[in-house]
Amino acid sequence: MEIAATTKTRPPGSATDWLALAIASAGGAGFTPKAPGTAGAAVGVGVYLGMEWLHLGAYYPHAIIF
């Protein structure tokens, strides 16, 4: 079984690949060496606090889906 061959990653090449990677990893927070989930959650809390400060409570579902 060739599992290792299918898990090889390569750096993204195009601008859309870089954008997708930045969004999916919360701006790179998901690549922290220790506790990447905690770093991603901290980014999420920051987004929540920013939306709360700007009074954008009606857009919470949009932010969660995004």
N, C-alpha and C positions, 0 to 999 in steps of 0.2 A: 504494500500500500504506500503510495507516494504522497503523504500528507505534507511533508516538508516542502515539496516542490510547489504545492498550491498556496502556501502561506508566504511566499517571498513577496516582499514589497519593494516598490521602486519609488523614487521621488516623483512627485507630480511634474508634468511637463508644461502644460498650457496654463494660461491665466485662470480659466474656469476650474481646472484641477486644484490650483492653489486656493481659490476662493472656497471651493467645496471643502477642502481640508481645513481651512481656517474656521469655517462655520461648524463643521462636525467636531472639531477639537476645542471649541470655545476659545478661539484665538490662540491656540497652542497650549492652553492650560491642561489639556488632556495628555500632553507629552511630558509632564513633570515626572522625574524619576521616582519620587516617593509620593504615594497617595494622589494619583491623578484624578480619582473620583471626587476627592475632597476639594481639589483645586477647581474642578469643573463646577462643583456645587457652590463654591465661593463666587465664581463668575455669575452663576444663576442668582444668587442672593444680591449681587451688585446690580444685575439687570432689574430685579424686583424693586430694589431701593430707588434706583434711578427712575423707574416708571412711577413709583409712589411719589417721589419728589416732584415729578412733572405732572402729577394728577392725571395719569393715563390709565386709570383703573379699568376703563371699559375695554382696553386692549389686552388684558391679561390672557384671555383664551387664545388670542392670536399669538402672543409671545410663547405660550406653552406649546402650541402646535408647531410653531417655527422651530 
